[in-house]
């Protein structure tokens, strides 16, 4: 048989475990790192509390770039003069959170 103090401690531990498991990824940030010039690699910088995984979608003037779903993207000749952004989604078993970076203009 456990006493009142042990029951209270066990209840606290169970409540804390439920709370920590129940946290969604929270706010996510997305930034583009690198030089936006043809042939250069851009990297999606990201941060989120409690995220287990991230997905990416690179965009040109707001439209998805087909197949550009990795953390990195190599600037193409067709991107010159256009604004590139990256949408980052943070995931964990309790939900998702998304953010889109500020744009960078691709140069030759």
C-alpha positions in Angstrom: 0.0 0.0 0.0 1.3 3.5 -0.9 0.8 6.5 1.2 -0.6 9.9 0.4 2.8 11.4 -0.4 3.7 8.6 -2.9 0.2 8.9 -4.5 0.8 12.7 -5.0 4.2 12.1 -6.4 2.9 9.4 -8.8 0.1 11.7 -9.9 2.5 14.5 -10.6 4.8 12.3 -12.7 1.9 10.9 -14.7 0.5 14.4 -15.3 3.9 15.7 -16.5 4.4 12.7 -18.8 1.0 13.4 -20.4 1.8 17.1 -20.8 5.2 16.5 -22.4 3.8 13.8 -24.8 0.9 16.1 -25.7 2.9 19.1 -27.0 2.6 20.0 -30.6 5.7 21.3 -32.4 5.0 24.8 -31.4 6.2 27.8 -33.4 8.4 27.1 -36.3 10.8 29.4 -38.1 12.1 29.2 -41.6 15.1 31.1 -43.1 17.1 30.7 -46.3 20.9 30.3 -45.8 23.3 30.7 -48.7 23.8 32.9 -51.8 20.9 32.9 -54.2 23.0 32.6 -57.4 22.8 30.1 -60.2 24.5 26.8 -59.2 24.7 27.7 -55.5 23.1 25.6 -52.9 20.5 27.2 -50.6 19.7 25.6 -47.2 16.5 25.8 -45.3 17.4 26.9 -41.7 14.6 25.9 -39.3 13.8 25.7 -35.6 10.9 24.4 -33.6 10.5 23.2 -30.1 9.3 19.6 -29.7 9.6 18.8 -33.5 10.5 15.3 -34.4 10.7 15.8 -38.1 10.6 18.5 -40.8 9.3 18.7 -44.4 10.3 21.3 -47.0 8.8 22.8 -50.1 10.8 25.3 -52.1 8.9 27.9 -54.1 9.5 30.2 -57.0 7.4 33.3 -57.0 5.0 31.5 -54.6 4.5 28.4 -56.7 5.9 25.0 -55.7 9.0 23.9 -57.5 8.4 20.4 -58.6 10.5 17.9 -56.7 12.2 20.5 -54.6 11.3 19.0 -51.2 14.7 18.5 -49.6 16.3 20.8 -47.0 18.6 22.1 -49.8 18.0 23.6 -53.2 20.4 24.4 -56.0 19.5 27.6 -57.8 18.6 27.1 -61.5 19.1 29.4 -64.5 15.3 29.6 -64.7 15.1 31.1 -61.2 17.1 34.2 -62.1 15.1 37.4 -61.2 12.5 35.4 -59.4 11.8 35.3 -55.6 12.6 32.0 -53.9 11.1 31.0 -50.6 11.0 27.7 -48.6 8.0 26.5 -46.6 9.0 24.4 -43.6 6.6 22.1 -41.7 7.6 20.8 -38.3 5.9 17.5 -37.2 5.5 15.3 -34.2 2.8 12.8 -33.1 0.7 15.6 -31.7 0.5 17.9 -34.7 2.2 20.2 -37.2 3.3 23.8 -37.4 4.4 25.6 -40.6 6.3 28.7 -41.6 7.5 30.3 -44.9 10.8 32.1 -45.1 11.3 35.6 -46.4 12.1 35.7 -50.1 15.5 36.0 -51.8 15.9 37.0 -55.4 17.9 34.6 -57.6 20.8 36.1 -59.5 23.0 34.9 -62.4 
